[in-house]
Amino acid sequence: MLALKLTLVPLFLLIVSMSGKWWGPSIAGWLAGLPVVAGPILYLLVLTHGSIFGAHAAERSLSAVFASEAFNFAYAWTCRSRRWSIALTAALTAWFGAAYGLSLLPASTGWGALTAFVAVCFGQSFLPRTSAAAVAVSLSRADLAARMAAGAILTLIVTSISGRVGPAWSGLLAVFPLLGIILSVSSHRAHGEQFVISLFRGMVLGRFSFAAFCLTLSFSLPRQATLPAFAEAAVLAMTVQWCTRQAAKIRRSKPSVLPVAARD
C-alpha cells in the first residue's frame, strides 16, 4: 500500500507531463484535463476504507470543482496587479473558504453535481479574459520532480488522515490544487499574468471530464467491484474529455460574422 501511495500518482503525473514530448501538445492537453491526481487517490481510499467511503469521497470531490474554480478565480484576478506570493495567498484563502463551505453541504450526489455545474459556469463567465495563448512549455527536470513530489505528498497526506477526517474532507483534499499551485506560480514568474489567466481559462474545459469521473464513481462504487467501477469512470471521463475538446475546436474554427452595419 505504501508503494502504491508513493508511486501511483507520481507515475500518472510523469505520463501526463511527458506526453507533450512523446506524442505532441494536442495529446498532452487532452490528458491534462483527466483526473490524474484525484482518481488514484480515490482508488487508494477505496482500498483502505471500502467502497461506501470511496463513493462519499467521490461526491465531495465532485463538489470540490467549486473550490478549484475559487482558487483559479482568486489567483487570476489578484495576479493582474499583485506579485505571485500575494496572489497565491488570496487563492489558497479562497480554496479553504470554499472547501469549508462545501463540507457543510448535505452528502448528496445531486448537490455535488449542481455545485460542479455552477462552478464551471462561474469560471467560464467571470474569469478574466485575455488574448494570450498558454502554449506548451518544455519542462526541466526540476519542474518534473516537483510535480511528482507534490503528487506523492498529497497522496500521503490525504490517505494518512482520511480515517480521522472522514470521507467528506478526504474527497475535498483529494482535489487540493497542489499541482495548480506549481503551475500558476511557475507560469506567473516565468511568463507573466496573462499566461496564467489563459492557463486557468483552459482548465475550465477539463472540469467536465473530472465531474463525469467522480459522478460515475459515486453511483457505481456501492453497486459493483472496485476495478470495474474505476474502469467505467475512466472510460467515461476520456469520452467526455474528447467530446468537449472537439466541441471547442469546432467553436474556434467557426468564422466570426460581422453585422452588416459593421461591415459597411
Buried (B, 14 or more C-beta within 10 A) or exposed (E): EEEBBBBBBBBBBBEBBEBBEEEEEEEBBBBBBBBBBBBBBBBBBBBBBEBEBBBBBBBBBBBBBBBBBBBBBBBBBBBBEBEBEEBBBBBBEBBBEBBEBBBEBEBEBEBBBBBBBBBBEBBEEEBBEBEBEBEEBEBEEEBBEBBBBBBBBBBBBBBEEBEEBBBBBBBBBBBBBBBBBBBBBBBBEEBEBBBBBBBBBBBBBBBBBBBBBBBBBBBBBBEEEBEEBBEBBBEBBBEBBEEBBEEEEEEEEEEEEEEEEEEE
